[in-house]
Amino acid sequence: MTRAQLNLRVSEQLERAIDEKRIELRASLGSIPSRSEVLRLALAAYLGMSLDDTEVDRRSTTGPTKRKAR
């Protein structure tokens, strides 16, 4: 699956609300999600879609120890 990048401009009020939601989601996700992750979750809910199969995050979040082992 390829991924496309979208540029989204939001008001300061919406930006604050997204950041508040990021902190709120930390309890259920185990870490603070990025703004992009929050927006993907919100869009999926709005569109009635599941992201389980299509939105695998391909970023490497391994620490420097694992990167050196490659």
N, C-alpha and C positions, 0 to 999 in steps of 0.2 A: 504494500500500500504506500502510495506517495502522500506526502503532506504538503499542503499549501500554507503559506504565511499570509495572514490578513493584518492590515494596519487599521486599528480601531482607535478613534479619538473619543474620549468620554469627558464629562464634566468633572470638576473637583468633587462634587457631591457623590457621583457614581464611583469615582476612584476610591473615596473614603469607605463607601459601602462595600466595595470589593475587598479592600484591605481588612475590614472588620470581619467579613465572611472567611477570609483566609485564616485569621486567628481562631475563629469559631470552629473551622474544619480540622484544625490541628488535633483536637481531642479524638475525632473519629478516624482520621487518616494516619495519625502517628507522627506527622511532620507538617510544617506549614506549606501548603501548596503554592505554586506560583500563581500570578494573576492569570496567566494563560490557562492553567489547569482549572481555575475557578470559572473562567469564561467558557471553557469546553463543557464543564459539568452543567452550567446554567443553560447553555444552548441545547445540549442533549435533552435536558429536562423539558425545556420549552418545546422542542421539536418531537418529543416522545420517542427518543432514540436511546439505545444502549451503546455505551462506548467500550464494553468488555472486549469485543473482538477486533474493533477497528482502530482504537486509539491507544495502542501500546506505546508507552513512552520509550523512545529509543535512546534517550540521553544516557550517558554513562555517569552514574553518581558514585562510582567507586572512589576510594581514597587513593592517595599517592602510592601506597604500598602495593595495591593490586595493579595500578597502572605500570609500575616498574617491572612487575612480573611478566608482562605481556611480551 
